[in-house]
Amino acid sequence: MLKIKGHYLLIDCNNFFASCERIFRPDWQHRPLVVLSGNDGCIIARSPESKKLGFQMGDPYFKVKDQLQLHRVVVCSSNFPLYSDISRRVMNTLEDFSDHMEIYSVDEAFLYFDKQESQSFLLDIAHEIVATIKKNIGIDVSIGIAPTKTLAKLANYKAKRLESPPHIESFYDPDYRREQTEKLPVEEVWGIGKRMAPKFRSLGIRTVSQIIDKPEEIIQRHFGVVGSRIQLELQGISCLDKLGEDEHRQQIMSTRSFGQIVTSYEELKESLHFHVDAACTQLRRENLCASNLTIMIRAGSIHLPEHEFYEKSASFRLDNPSDNTHTFGKLASLLLEQIWRPGLRYKKSGIMLSDLQESDRVQLTFSPHTDSASKQKLMQTLDKLRASGHTVKFASQGLSQQWATKRDMRTPGYTTSWDELPIVH
């Protein structure tokens, strides 16, 4: 195993969705706030104030609505275009601090410093990052510093729980790191979680330091290669890819419940074309192509008798991988014809693109499904128009989209729509 001599900074945006909602609403800064899932179904994000009131992730909105009103909690429908744009601004800011960055999720990123920098240098960088993102974007971040990704995750866990800002924790010093890991439960280790924790506990391993001290052969015997990598990472030996350069995701999904019941074939087809467009746009953004398309539709409810519930999927595999919205849209229509059943009350649709590979490594064949140069040019033009702020979509997605997800309490698209810019009086 290669021992990396550098250090990682894990930057994590605090209460990200809730923080995004507060940027343009200073009057919400100290009020409890929750964000709801699609169709305003359940709670998917909470401000610190709403956490203290006892509201939990996944609480169904209809069950806690009265309590939310009682405590004057601000309730927002999810505004993913806003969250995505704020995330982009955060990531663009982080790129200025290191030549090596890996975006881990919408609100998390690793920065890597490959030289043996001093702890004071790394702390100075961390403080500058916190101040810059707060000043330029308006949200708070927590930062964990450590010689491996897994330790950086643990340092960030500690940073988030500091009583006062800035929320920065460094596991640079081995003695301090050792002291802290003696108090951290195994559940908080990246890659273990609640699923593997019971097995660790059955072996008498309850804290992170006990994983570090356990003989390597015991960890290997009970947890295999995954367990060995976790142990090495916790010992300060980096054995994960430095920044995951050779890794890419295995599938892309787009799925959503409808805002109202859908009964017509055309509306169901429109929803699938909407999902195809979203997934293919993500493919091109990540320089990936897909070989396999799967569509999924659902009618009725799993809580109703079996004859009133219908869930079906269908798949098609391309000879040549593609990232073309038009190509996958036509395939989605053909697949829908196979599984569509008239007279049902459809509640949900979605698609999955799988068997992904990097676009510049695709081996072409003489298949009739190969994308033409004109199709590829069309996608490039579409992406450029959208990147410049234009709203462009395929007519096959429909104009009114009455089936679209219900978001009765969505805040404006402050940074993504000219018509919804904040007004200063």
Secondary structure by P-SEA (a helix, b strand, c coil): cccccbbbbbbbbcaaaaaaaacccccccccbbbbbcccccccccccaaaaaaccccccccccaaaaaaaabbbbbcccaaaaaaaaaaaaaaaaacccccccccccbbbbbbcccccaaaaaaaaaaaaaaaaaaccbbbbbbbcccaaaaaaaaaaaaacccccbbbbcccaaaaaaaaaaccccccccccccaaaaaaaaccccaaaaaaccaaaaaacccaaaaaaaaaaacccccccccccccccbbbbbbbbccccccaaaaaaaaaaaaaaaaaaaaaacbbbcbbbbbbbccccccccccccccccccccccccccaaaaaaaaaaaaaaccccccccccccccccccccccccccccccccccaaaaaaaaaaaaaaaaccccccccccccccccccccccccccccccccccccc
